[in-house]
Amino acid sequence: MEYVYAALILNESGEEINEENLTNVLDAAGVDVEESRVKALVAALEDVDIDEAVEQAAAVPAGGAAAGGAAAEGGAAGGEEGGDEEAEEEEAAEEEEEDEEDEASGEGLGELFG
């Protein structure tokens, strides 16, 4: 979870989310940094608009699954359906990539986006 928080800090402060900056934030927080996790997160966030993702996450009900909540939202919104589906597909692809990385590194990267 601390890796995601570090990325959010960098985003909020207007800094580029790259391996060096992410590692620096984690080091400053006293986290034992794993390079593979840093690389996986940077790669996963490469084409993601974090501000938009945070807004979408805030709109999803706390008890609902991300895909189910967004699908219900898309059905109610009507014309915005195409954009939501693309975002959902990107998130699903990122989670799959992280799951594969989890298996390779033995760590629970899937918990980062919980």
PAZAPA-4460 file (N, C-alpha, C; in steps of 0.05 Angstrom, whole numbers, plus 32768, in hexadecimal, padded with zeros to 4 digits):
% residues 114
    n_x    n_y    n_z   ca_x   ca_y   ca_z    c_x    c_y    c_z   seq   type   mol
   8010   7FE8   8000   8000   8000   8000   8011   8019   8000     1      M     A
   8028   8017   800D   803A   802F   800F   8044   8037   7FF3     2      E     A
   8046   8025   7FE1   8050   802B   7FC6   803B   803D   7FB8     3      Y     A
   8022   8036   7FBB   800C   8046   7FAF   800B   8061   7FBC     4      V     A
   800E   8062   7FD6   800E   807C   7FE4   8025   808E   7FDA     5      Y     A
   803C   8082   7FD6   8053   8091   7FCC   804D   809D   7FB0     6      A     A
   8040   808D   7F9F   8038   8096   7F84   8024   80AD   7F87     7      A     A
   8011   80AB   7F99   7FFD   80C0   7F9D   800A   80DA   7FA7     8      L     A
   801E   80D7   7FB9   802D   80EE   7FC3   803B   80FC   7FAC     9      I     A
   8048   80ED   7F9B   8056   80F8   7F84   8043   8106   7F71    10      L     A
   802C   80FA   7F6C   8018   8106   7F5B   800D   8120   7F67    11      N     A
   8007   8120   7F80   7FFC   8137   7F8D   8010   814E   7F8D    12      E     A
   802A   8148   7F90   803F   815D   7F90   8048   8165   7F74    13      S     A
   803C   8159   7F60   8043   8160   7F44   805D   8154   7F3A    14      G     A
   8068   8141   7F49   8081   8134   7F40   807B   811D   7F2E    15      E     A
   808E   8117   7F1D   808B   8100   7F0A   808C   80E6   7F1A    16      E     A
   807B   80D4   7F13   807B   80BA   7F20   808E   80A8   7F10    17      I     A
   80A6   80A6   7F1A   80BA   8094   7F0D   80C8   8084   7F23    18      N     A
   80D9   8071   7F1C   80E5   805F   7F2F   80F6   806F   7F44    19      E     A
   8105   8082   7F3B   8116   8091   7F4D   8106   80A1   7F62    20      E     A
   80F2   80B0   7F58   80E2   80C0   7F6B   80D2   80AE   7F7E    21      N     A
   80C7   8098   7F74   80B8   8086   7F85   80CA   807A   7F9A    22      L     A
   80E1   8071   7F92   80F4   8066   7FA5   80FD   807A   7FBA    23      T     A
   8101   8093   7FB2   8109   80A8   7FC5   80F3   80AD   7FDA    24      N     A
   80DA   80AE   7FD1   80C4   80B2   7FE4   80C2   809A   7FF8    25      V     A
   80C4   8082   7FED   80C3   806A   7FFE   80DA   8069   8011    26      L     A
   80F2   8070   8008   810A   8071   801A   8105   8085   8030    27      D     A
   80FB   809C   8029   80F6   80B1   803D   80E2   80A8   8052    28      A     A
   80D0   8097   804A   80BB   808D   805D   80C6   8075   806D    29      A     A
   80DE   806C   8067   80EA   8056   8076   80E1   803B   806C    30      G     A
   80D7   8039   8053   80CE   8020   8048   80E5   8011   803C    31      V     A
   80E6   7FF6   8040   80FA   7FE6   8033   80F0   7FE2   8016    32      D     A
   80FD   7FF0   8003   80F3   7FF2   7FE8   80FC   7FD9   7FD8    33      V     A
   80E8   7FCE   7FCA   80ED   7FB7   7FB8   80EB   7FC2   7F9B    34      E     A
   8102   7FC1   7F8D   8103   7FCC   7F72   80EE   7FC1   7F5F    35      E     A
   80E8   7FA7   7F62   80D4   7F9A   7F50   80B8   7FA6   7F54    36      S     A
   80B1   7FAD   7F6D   8097   7FB9   7F73   8096   7FD5   7F68    37      R     A
   80AD   7FE4   7F6B   80AE   7FFF   7F60   80AA   7FFF   7F42    38      V     A
   80B9   7FED   7F35   80B7   7FEB   7F17   809B   7FE4   7F0F    39      K     A
   808F   7FD1   7F1D   8074   7FC8   7F15   8060   7FDF   7F19    40      A     A
   8062   7FEE   7F2E   804F   8004   7F33   8053   801A   7F1E    41      L     A
   806C   8021   7F18   8071   8036   7F05   8066   802D   7EE9    42      V     A
   806A   8014   7EE2   8060   800A   7EC9   8041   800A   7EC8    43      A     A
   8035   8003   7EDE   8018   8001   7EE0   800C   801D   7EDE    44      A     A
   801A   8031   7EE9   800F   804C   7EE9   8017   805D   7ED1    45      L     A
   8026   8052   7EBF   8031   8060   7EA8   801C   8070   7E98    46      E     A
   8006   8064   7E92   7FF1   8071   7E81   7FD8   8077   7E91    47      D     A
   7FDA   807A   7EAC   7FC3   807E   7EBD   7FC2   809B   7EC6    48      V     A
   7FAB   80A7   7EC3   7FA6   80C2   7ECE   7F9E   80BE   7EEB    49      D     A
   7FB0   80C2   7EFE   7FAA   80BC   7F1A   7F93   80CC   7F25    50      I     A
   7F92   80E6   7F1E   7F7D   80F7   7F28   7F61   80EC   7F1F    51      D     A
   7F60   80E3   7F06   7F47   80D8   7EFC   7F40   80BD   7F0A    52      E     A
   7F55   80AD   7F0E   7F51   8093   7F1C   7F47   8097   7F38    53      A     A
   7F51   80AB   7F46   7F49   80B1   7F61   7F2C   80BA   7F61    54      V     A
   7F24   80CB   7F4E   7F09   80D4   7F4C   7EF5   80BD   7F47    55      E     A
   7EFE   80AB   7F35   7EED   8094   7F2F   7EEA   8082   7F47    56      Q     A
   7F00   807E   7F56   7EFF   806D   7F6E   7EED   8079   7F83    57      A     A
   7EED   8093   7F85   7EDC   80A0   7F99   7EBF   809D   7F92    58      A     A
   7EB9   809A   7F78   7E9D   8098   7F6F   7E92   807C   7F72    59      A     A
   7EA3   8068   7F76   7E9A   804C   7F78   7E92   8047   7F95    60      V     A
   7E7A   803B   7F9A   7E72   8035   7FB5   7E86   8023   7FC3    61      P     A
   7E8B   8028   7FDD   7E9F   8019   7FEC   7E9B   7FFB   7FEC    62      A     A
   7E83   7FF1   7FEC   7E7E   7FD5   7FED   7E7E   7FC7   7FD2    63      G     A
   7E7C   7FD7   7FBC   7E7A   7FCB   7FA1   7E95   7FC5   7F95    64      G     A
   7E96   7FB2   7F83   7EAE   7FAC   7F74   7EB3   7FC2   7F60    65      A     A
   7ECB   7FC8   7F5A   7ED2   7FDE   7F47   7EC4   7FDA   7F2D    66      A     A
   7EC5   7FC3   7F21   7EB9   7FBE   7F07   7E9A   7FC0   7F09    67      A     A
   7E8F   7FB4   7F1E   7E72   7FB4   7F21   7E67   7FD0   7F26    68      G     A
   7E75   7FDF   7F37   7E6C   7FFA   7F3D   7E6F   800C   7F24    69      G     A
   7E84   800A   7F16   7E88   801A   7EFE   7E74   8012   7EE8    70      A     A
   7E6E   7FF9   7EE6   7E5B   7FF0   7ED2   7E3F   7FFB   7ED8    71      A     A
   7E38   7FFB   7EF1   7E1E   8007   7EF9   7E1E   8025   7EF4    72      A     A
   7E34   8032   7EF9   7E36   804E   7EF3   7E34   8054   7ED6    73      E     A
   7E42   8043   7EC5   7E41   8047   7EA8   7E25   8043   7E9E    74      G     A
   7E16   8030   7EA8   7DFB   802C   7E9F   7DE9   8043   7EA6    75      G     A
   7DED   8050   7EBD   7DDD   8066   7EC5   7DE5   807F   7EB5    76      A     A
   7DFF   8082   7EAE   7E09   809A   7EA1   7E02   809A   7E83    77      A     A
   7DFE   8083   7E78   7DF7   8081   7E5B   7E0E   8086   7E49    78      G     A
   7E11   809F   7E3F   7E25   80A5   7E2B   7E42   80A3   7E33    79      G     A
   7E48   80A2   7E4C   7E64   80A0   7E55   7E6D   8084   7E57    80      E     A
   7E5E   8071   7E4E   7E64   8055   7E52   7E7E   804D   7E45    81      E     A
   7E86   8056   7E2E   7E9E   804E   7E20   7EB7   8056   7E2F    82      G     A
   7EB8   806E   7E3A   7ED0   8077   7E49   7ED4   8067   7E63    83      G     A
   7EBE   8060   7E71   7EC0   8051   7E89   7ECA   8035   7E83    84      D     A
   7EC1   8029   7E6D   7EC9   800E   7E66   7EE7   800D   7E61    85      E     A
   7EF2   8022   7E54   7F0E   8023   7E4E   7F1E   8024   7E68    86      E     A
   7F15   8035   7E7B   7F23   8038   7E94   7F22   801E   7EA4    87      A     A
   7F0B   8010   7EA3   7F09   7FF6   7EB1   7F1B   7FE2   7EA5    88      E     A
   7F1D   7FE1   7E8A   7F2F   7FCE   7E7D   7F4C   7FD4   7E84    89      E     A
   7F54   7FED   7E85   7F6F   7FF5   7E8D   7F75   7FEB   7EA9    90      E     A
   7F62   7FF1   7EBC   7F66   7FE9   7ED8   7F68   7FCA   7EDA    91      E     A
   7F57   7FBC   7ECB   7F58   7F9F   7ECC   7F72   7F95   7EC1    92      A     A
   7F7C   7FA1   7EAC   7F96   7F98   7EA1   7FAD   7F9E   7EB4    93      A     A
   7FAB   7FB5   7EC2   7FC0   7FBB   7ED5   7FBF   7FA7   7EED    94      E     A
   7FA8   7FA1   7EF6   7FA5   7F8E   7F0C   7FB0   7F72   7F04    95      E     A
   7FAA   7F6A   7EEB   7FB5   7F50   7EE2   7FD3   7F51   7EE1    96      E     A
   7FDE   7F67   7ED7   7FFB   7F6A   7ED6   8007   7F69   7EF2    97      E     A
   7FFA   7F76   7F05   8004   7F75   7F20   8002   7F59   7F2C    98      E     A
   7FED   7F4B   7F26   7FEA   7F30   7F30   8000   7F1E   7F26    99      D     A
   8007   7F22   7F0C   801E   7F12   7F01   8038   7F1A   7F0F   100      E     A
   803B   7F33   7F14   8053   7F3D   7F22   8053   7F32   7F3F   101      E     A
   803C   7F30   7F4B   803A   7F25   7F66   8045   7F08   7F67   102      D     A
   803D   7EF9   7F54   8045   7EDD   7F53   8063   7EDC   7F4F   103      E     A
   806E   7EEE   7F3F   808B   7EED   7F39   809B   7EF7   7F51   104      A     A
   8092   7F0B   7F5F   80A1   7F16   7F75   8099   7F0A   7F90   105      S     A
   8082   7EFC   7F92   807A   7EF1   7FAB   806C   7F05   7FBD   106      G     A
   8069   7F1D   7FB5   805C   7F32   7FC5   8040   7F37   7FBB   107      E     A
   802F   7F42   7FCC   8013   7F47   7FC6   800E   7F62   7FBA   108      G     A
   8017   7F66   7FA1   8012   7F80   7F94   7FF5   7F85   7F8F   109      L     A
   7FE5   7F6F   7F8D   7FC9   7F72   7F88   7FBC   7F81   7F9F   110      G     A
   7FC8   7F7F   7FB7   7FBD   7F8D   7FCF   7FC1   7FAB   7FCD   111      E     A
   7FD3   7FB4   7FBC   7FD8   7FD1   7FB9   7FBF   7FE0   7FB0   112      L     A
   7FB0   7FD4   7F9F   7F98   7FE1   7F94   7F7F   7FD6   7F9F   113      F     A
   7F81   7FC4   7FB3   7F6E   7FB6   7FC2   7F52   7FB8   7FBD   114      G     A
***
